[in-house]
């Protein structure tokens, strides 16, 4: 196992900067998810770890070793791609075994000379990988006889069998249906707990990030926006991009001002309390962006904000109320079925601990 450290790493393609001065320390044994929209640089960062992309600036370390110029074959990592990339003419057993046939390993322990594994040693490793990923009944089959989920597990087993210092995973679940994707997420978390190997996982799916990661690194336009535990990123977003990228529906971010009394936030049709933990002084009339998650807006007859209902979406266990506060849209998440209809008005309230402030110029959170 090994840590992975980016120190001011950049990747440029001509005049286009795909990754811009990335500083990120991934600790030994961590499950780190690089999360962001398409084109944000997350896959490029992963490919630089693998050695598939050259580094334009900065240093990349695996453990204590700078690997900028180290050949991919000598980095002792395994990568799982979005496509399964299995050998169609080989059985599952041979697919899993294939990395062991072409590489030399420190089979007798750290620091021992590299050598090829014996047939018995290869068999033991394949059996272990098959057991961990529940592939034992399928070892004699070929990929064409497997389901999509089974093929993806074979690809994971092939990465696992070499016992690498780190696993790199590039959206490995995107080809699976929703039910199988949820099941495989659980299997991956369980696998990580058992083997303890560093995993760097790329996805644009926030559900995968929030349910699997030890920490999440949110990226946009090649830059790291925030890194932290899923809970921290959700509850204390660093800026409006993170606030609206994490969460479904996203956080409501509304233009507002500090009220004349300096003790509340003034909207078009009402007031919200200042955040409970606000440490930065604010002044009356100061322009701000106020953020409140849909589930933290309470339908309250005595609420201080009046909104006009535009639509109600009933989802069975909850409903989403689309409304307007003045000319600004917002969403309210309510458990059960809302009785309100389009055109009606509602009054809303929010607790001070659920209110966030952002600077309208920099979009950065006001602490």
ABEGO torsion letter per residue (X at the ends): XBBBBBBGBBBBBEABBABBGBBBBBBBGBBBBBBEBBGAGAAAAAAAAAGABBBABEBBBBEABBAAABBAAAAGBBBBBABAGBBAABBAAAAAAAAAAABBBBAAEBGBBBBBBBAAAAAAAAAAAAAAAGAAAAAABBAAABBAAAAAAAAAAAAAAAGBABBBBBGAAAABBAAAAAAAAAAAAAAAAAAGBBBBBBBABAAAAAAABABBBBBBGGBBABBEBAAAAAABBABAAAAAABEOBBBBBBBBBBBAAGABBBBABEBBBBBAABABBBBBGBBBBBBBBAAABBBBAABABBBBBABBBBAGABBBBBBBBEABBBBBBBBEBBABBBGBBBBBBBBAAABBBBBAAAGBBBX
